[in-house]
C-alpha cells in the first residue's frame, strides 16, 4: 500500500500515515524553550552577541559535564579540528592517518591545516579506524593519528594508543559525534592530546546552527586553540574589546562561538543525560524489532573492549542489501533516512590527487555500499519505530507492493 489517502472498511477516506522525518526536535525544543528563552534574553540584555559571557559559561558547564580541564568554544566542529591540528604542531607536509570511512571534514581539516591525510581501513563491526591498518599506514612523515568515533561507540583507543606510542605520534580525536561516550570513565576527546565536539543541530547536543568545541586536559593546547579562534590573540578575549589591535604572534582565524548558540546549548545541556537515555531506549526498540529480518546484514554491534565503555546512540546505523532501493522505498512512504557515507574518503574527488584506488580499503568501501541510518532522536515515538521497522520488513520479504 502506498502512502496516499486510502479508503477504510466503512468506505470513508483515511488519512495517510504521519511522515517520519530523519530528524526533528520541534517538540523537545518547545519543552525546553523557557530555559532557552531566559538565556537568550540575557544575551540581548548584555548586548554582546559573539564571544561573550554566555560562551564562557558554556565552556565551564561543558568542561564540568565531560570532565575536561578545558573546553574551548568555536564556531563549528570542523574549525575545532583545524585549530586543534595546528595547535598540536602540524606542519606543511606532515601526514595524519585517518579512516577511509567518515565525513569528509575528517580529512579536509587535515588539508586545511596544511597537512596530508593518509587513509587506512576500518574495523568492519565498530566502523572505527583499525589499529593494524593505521600501523601499516605510518611513514617517516606521519605525525598524528586521528581516530573518529562514529555513530554509537568509540574507536579502539587502546590499540590506537599503542600504535601512536610505538611510532611517537600524537593522537587527536575526531569526537564530533561522541558527546557522552566514555572509555574507562574518560570522556571521548580526552584519551589523547585532545578532541572535538560538534553541536550541529542534529547532534546529540545540538545548537540552532553551527557551533563546536575543543576538549583537552593540556593547558598549552587550550590556550593555543583559544588564541587561534580569535585572530591569534593571546590573553583575555571573551567579552573583552580593549587590546583588540595589540600585536599577535599567531596567524589565527575568526572562529568565535556566537553567544546565541552558547545560550541555546546552555539551555539544553541539563536535559542531555535524559536525551541520551531516550536514544538508548529507541535503539533497543529498533534492535528488537529488526532482529532476524531478511536482508538486514548487520544491526549496531557494541564492540567489547578491555575496559568498560559507555555508548551513546547518536545514529542508529544498519547494513542492508539493496540499500539504495530501501532508501527510495522508505522515502516513498514518508520516512527519512541518511546514507553514511556514500563515497569513501579515499575515492572523494577532492582527494583524487593523492592517488588512491578502489579496492584498497575493502571494509570502508563495503560500508559505504550497505549502510543507512534510520530516524533516531528524542522526539521519535515508539509508534514511529514500529512503522519504520514494519516498512523495512515489508521491503525485505517482498511485500513492498502490498
C-alpha positions in Angstrom: 0.0 0.0 0.0 1.3 3.4 -0.9 1.3 6.5 1.3 -1.6 8.3 -0.4 -5.1 8.6 1.1 -6.9 5.2 1.2 -10.4 4.0 2.0 -11.3 2.4 5.3 -13.7 -0.5 6.0 -16.6 1.9 6.1 -15.7 3.5 2.8 -14.6 6.7 4.4 -11.2 8.0 3.4 -8.4 7.5 5.9 -5.5 9.9 6.3 -2.1 8.9 5.1 0.4 7.9 7.8 2.2 10.7 9.5 5.7 11.3 8.0 8.7 10.2 10.0 11.5 12.7 9.3 15.1 11.7 9.7 15.4 14.4 12.3 13.2 16.9 14.2 13.4 18.5 17.6 10.3 20.6 17.4 8.5 19.0 20.4 11.5 18.8 22.8 12.6 22.3 21.8 9.2 23.7 22.7 9.5 21.9 26.1 12.9 23.5 26.7 12.1 26.9 25.3 11.5 28.6 28.7 15.1 27.8 29.8 16.5 28.7 26.3 14.4 31.9 26.2 15.8 33.1 29.5 19.4 32.6 28.3 18.6 34.4 25.0 17.1 37.3 27.0 20.4 37.5 28.9 22.3 37.8 25.6 20.0 40.6 24.4 20.3 42.5 27.7 24.1 42.1 27.7 24.3 43.3 24.1 27.3 41.0 23.4 26.3 38.6 20.7 29.6 36.9 20.0 32.4 35.6 22.2 30.8 36.9 25.4 29.8 35.8 28.8 27.4 33.0 27.6 30.3 31.4 25.8 32.4 31.5 28.9 29.6 29.9 31.0 29.0 27.2 28.4 32.7 26.4 28.3 32.7 25.9 32.1 29.5 23.8 32.0 30.8 21.7 29.2 34.1 21.1 30.9 32.3 20.0 34.1 29.9 17.7 32.2 32.7 15.9 30.2 35.3 16.0 32.9 37.7 18.0 30.7 40.1 20.5 32.3 39.5 22.9 29.4 36.7 23.3 26.9 37.2 26.0 24.2 34.1 27.1 22.2 34.4 27.7 18.4 32.0 28.2 15.6 32.0 24.6 14.2 33.3 21.1 14.8 35.3 21.4 11.6 37.0 24.5 12.8 37.7 22.8 16.1 39.6 20.1 14.1 41.6 22.6 12.0 42.6 24.7 15.0 43.5 21.6 17.1 45.7 20.2 14.4 47.5 23.5 14.2 47.8 23.7 17.9 49.3 20.2 18.1 52.1 21.4 15.8 51.0 20.1 12.4 53.4 21.4 9.7 53.2 21.5 5.9 53.8 18.1 4.5 53.1 16.2 7.8 50.9 13.2 7.4 47.9 12.4 9.6 46.4 8.9 9.4 42.6 9.0 9.2 39.9 6.3 8.5 38.7 6.0 4.9 35.1 5.9 6.3 34.0 9.2 7.8 32.5 12.5 7.0 34.7 14.5 4.6 35.7 17.1 7.3 37.8 14.5 9.0 40.3 14.5 6.1 39.7 18.0 4.7 40.5 19.5 8.1 44.0 17.9 7.8 44.4 19.6 4.4 43.1 22.9 5.6 45.7 22.8 8.5 48.5 22.3 6.0 48.9 18.5 6.3 48.3 15.5 4.2 45.6 12.9 5.1 46.7 9.3 4.8 43.8 6.8 4.7 43.5 3.5 6.4 40.8 0.9 6.6 38.3 0.5 9.4 37.1 -2.2 11.8 34.1 -3.6 10.0 32.0 -4.0 13.1 32.5 -0.8 15.1 33.5 1.3 12.0 36.4 3.0 13.7 40.0 3.3 12.5 41.6 -0.2 12.6 44.8 -0.2 14.6 46.6 -2.7 12.4 45.6 -0.7 9.3 46.7 2.5 10.9 50.0 1.0 11.9 50.6 -0.1 8.3 49.9 3.4 7.0 52.5 5.1 9.1 55.5 6.5 7.2 58.5 8.7 8.2 56.3 11.8 7.6 53.5 10.7 9.8 53.0 13.0 12.9 49.5 12.1 14.1 46.7 9.6 14.2 43.1 10.9 14.1 40.6 8.2 15.1 36.9 9.0 14.5 34.2 7.9 17.0 31.2 7.1 14.8 27.5 6.5 15.3 27.3 5.0 18.8 30.8 4.0 20.1 34.4 4.8 20.4 37.2 3.6 18.1 39.7 1.1 19.6 41.6 3.7 21.6 43.7 1.1 23.5 45.0 -0.3 20.2 45.4 3.0 18.5 47.3 4.5 21.5 49.7 1.6 21.3 50.3 2.3 17.6 50.9 6.0 18.5 53.3 5.2 21.3 55.3 2.8 19.1 55.8 5.5 16.4 55.9 8.6 18.6 52.7 10.0 17.2 50.2 12.5 18.6 46.6 11.2 18.9 43.9 13.8 18.2 40.3 12.6 18.3 37.6 13.5 15.9 34.9 13.0 18.5 32.5 15.3 16.8 29.6 12.8 17.3 30.7 11.4 20.6 29.4 13.6 23.4 28.6 11.4 26.3 30.7 8.4 25.1 33.4 7.3 27.6 36.2 4.8 27.7 37.1 3.5 31.2 35.2 6.6 32.6 37.2 9.0 30.4 35.1 11.1 28.0 35.7 11.0 24.3 38.3 13.6 23.2 40.3 13.2 26.4 42.1 9.9 25.6 44.8 11.6 23.5 46.1 15.1 23.2 42.5 16.4 22.8 39.4 16.1 20.8 36.5 18.0 19.3 32.7 18.2 19.6 30.2 19.3 17.0 26.9 21.0 18.0 25.4 20.9 14.5 21.6 20.8 15.1 21.2 17.0 14.5 23.9 16.1 17.1 23.1 14.6 20.4 23.5 18.1 21.9 22.6 20.4 19.0 22.6 24.2 18.6 20.3 26.2 16.3 23.2 26.5 13.8 26.8 25.7 13.7 29.0 25.5 16.8 31.8 23.3 18.1 34.3 22.9 20.9 37.8 21.6 21.6 38.3 19.5 24.7 41.7 18.9 26.4 43.5 18.5 29.7 46.5 20.2 28.3 46.6 23.9 29.3 49.0 24.9 26.5 46.8 23.3 23.8 43.8 25.0 25.3 45.5 28.4 25.3 46.7 28.0 21.7 43.3 26.9 20.3 41.7 29.8 22.2 44.1 32.2 20.6 43.8 30.8 17.1 40.0 31.1 17.2 40.2 34.9 17.7 42.8 36.0 15.2 45.8 34.7 17.2 45.1 36.9 20.2 46.5 35.6 23.5 45.2 36.5 26.9 41.7 37.5 27.8 39.4 37.7 24.8 35.9 36.6 26.0 33.8 39.8 26.2 36.9 41.9 26.2 37.4 44.6 23.5 40.3 46.5 24.9 43.6 45.5 23.3 41.9 44.2 20.1 44.6 45.7 17.9 47.6 44.7 20.1 50.4 42.7 18.3 49.8 39.0 17.8 52.3 36.2 17.2 50.0 33.6 15.7 48.1 33.8 12.4 44.6 33.0 13.6 41.1 33.0 12.2 37.7 34.3 13.1 36.1 31.2 14.7 34.4 32.6 17.8 31.3 30.9 19.1 28.2 33.1 19.0 26.6 33.8 22.4 23.2 33.0 20.9 24.4 29.4 20.2 26.0 29.2 23.6 22.8 30.3 25.2 20.8 27.6 23.4 23.3 24.9 24.4 23.3 26.1 28.0 19.5 25.8 27.9 19.6 22.3 26.5 22.6 20.8 28.4 20.6 19.9 31.6 18.5 17.6 29.5 21.4 15.9 27.8 21.5 12.8 30.0 17.7 12.3 29.6 18.1 12.6 25.8 20.9 10.0 25.8 18.7 7.6 27.8 15.8 8.1 25.3 18.1 7.5 22.4 19.3 4.2 24.0 15.7 3.1 24.5 14.8 3.8 20.9 17.9 2.0 19.7 16.9 -1.0 21.8 13.4 -0.9 20.3 14.8 -0.9 16.7 17.1 -3.8 17.5 14.3 -5.9 19.0 12.0 -5.3 16.0 14.6 -5.7 13.3 16.4 -8.8 14.6 16.4 -11.7 12.1 14.8 -9.5 9.4 15.8 -10.9 6.0 18.2 -8.7 4.1 19.3 -6.8 7.2 23.0 -7.7 7.2 24.0 -6.1 10.5 22.5 -4.2 13.3 24.6 -1.9 15.5 27.0 -4.1 17.5 28.8 -2.8 20.5 32.4 -4.0 20.4 33.7 -5.4 23.7 36.8 -3.6 24.9 39.5 -4.2 27.5 37.8 -1.6 29.8 34.2 -0.6 30.3 32.9 1.8 27.7 29.7 3.9 27.6 28.0 4.1 24.2 25.7 6.9 23.1 23.4 6.3 20.1 23.8 9.4 18.0 22.9 7.4 14.9 21.2 4.0 14.5 23.1 2.5 11.6 22.2 -0.7 9.8 23.7 -2.6 6.9 21.2 -3.9 4.4 21.1 -5.5 1.0 19.8 -3.2 -1.8 20.4 -0.2 0.4 19.6 2.5 -2.2 16.3 0.7 -3.2 15.3 0.5 0.5 16.1 4.3 1.0 13.8 5.1 -2.0 11.1 2.8 -0.7 11.1 4.4 2.8 11.2 7.9 1.3 8.1 7.0 -0.8 6.3 6.2 2.5 7.4 9.4 4.2 10.3 8.0 6.2 13.6 9.9 6.1 17.0 8.3 6.2 20.6 9.3 5.8 23.3 7.5 3.9 26.6 7.4 6.0 28.6 7.6 3.8 28.0 7.1 0.1 31.6 7.6 -1.0 34.7 6.6 1.0 37.2 9.3 1.7 40.0 7.9 -0.5 37.7 8.0 -3.5 36.3 11.5 -3.0 37.1 13.7 -6.0 38.8 16.3 -3.8 41.4 13.7 -2.8 42.0 12.3 -6.2 45.4 13.9 -6.3 46.5 11.6 -3.5 46.4 8.6 -5.9 44.2 6.1 -4.0 42.3 3.4 -5.9 39.1 1.5 -5.4 39.7 -1.8 -3.6 42.5 -0.5 -1.3 40.2 -0.3 1.8 37.6 -3.1 1.4 35.9 -2.7 4.8 35.3 1.0 4.2 34.1 0.6 0.7 31.7 -2.2 1.7 30.3 0.0 4.5 29.7 2.8 2.0 27.7 0.5 -0.2 25.5 -1.0 2.6 25.0 1.4 5.5 21.9 3.5 6.1 20.9 5.5 9.2 17.3 5.3 10.4 15.5 8.1 12.3 16.7 8.4 15.9 16.1 11.4 18.1 14.3 12.1 21.4 11.1 13.3 19.8 10.7 10.0 17.9 7.9 7.8 19.2 7.9 4.1 19.6 5.0 4.0 17.1 7.3 5.7 14.6 9.9 2.9 15.3 7.1 0.3 14.7 6.2 1.9 11.4 9.8 2.2 10.1 10.5 -1.4 11.1 7.3 -2.7 9.5 8.2 -1.0 6.2 11.7 -2.5 6.3 10.3 -6.0 6.9 7.8 -5.5 4.1 10.6 -4.4 1.8 12.8 -7.3 2.9 10.1 -10.0 2.5 8.9 -8.9 -0.9 5.6 -7.4 0.4 6.5 -3.9 -0.5 3.9 -3.5 -3.2 1.0 -4.8 -1.0 
